[in-house]
């Protein structure tokens, strides 16, 4: 999955770098690099997935509080 970014005419380097960082963040490459920086045992992967599933279930089962605007 190659990333493409075109530089605009007379665009400052700082702005181009900021756009590039956002592009990397949106593509998920940086997250993937951090995830793969250390070896993770298969049992740890399964444990992490199970905890994520339980967290999602817990979050879905909690009652949602409706936000209301204060009338002044």
N, C-alpha and C positions, 0 to 999 in steps of 0.2 A: 504494500500500500504506500506508494510514493506520495509525498506531500509536495504541493506546488504553491509557491507564493510569488506573485509578481511585484517587483518594486515599482513604485510610482515615481514619476519625474520629480526631482528635487525633494524627495522625501527624506527627512532626517533619519539618520541611522537609529537613533533611539526609538523613533516611532515604528520603524520597520522591525526592530528587535522585539518591541512590545507586541506587534501583530503576530510575529513568528512564535512567540511564547504562548499566545492565546491559541494559535493554530495547533501547537503541540498539545496543549491542555485539552482542547476539544477532541482531538483525534485519539487520546488515551495512550499515546506512546510513552509519555513520561511516567504515567501511573504503572504501565506494564513494566518499564525498566526498573522502577523501585520494587515492584512485586518480585521480579526475577533476580534481584541483586544478590539474594541469599537463597540457598537451597532450603526447601520446605518439605518435610517428610509427608508421605501420603496420608498418614494418620492425622497430621496437623491440618492438612487441607480438608479432610473429611470433617474434622472437629470444627473448623472455621465455618464450613458450609452449614453444618447443623446449628451452630449458634446463630448464624445469620437467618436461617429459616425460623428458629424459635423467636428471634427478635421481631421478625416481620409478623408472625402470628400474634405475638403479644401486643404489638403496635396496632394491629387491625382489630383486636378484641376490646381495646379500651374505648370508652364512649367519647365521642368528639364533642367538644364544647363549642357552641355557636357563638361567634363574636358579634356583638351588637354595638351599634354606634350610640354614643351618648347624645341625647337631644338637649340642647342648651337654649 
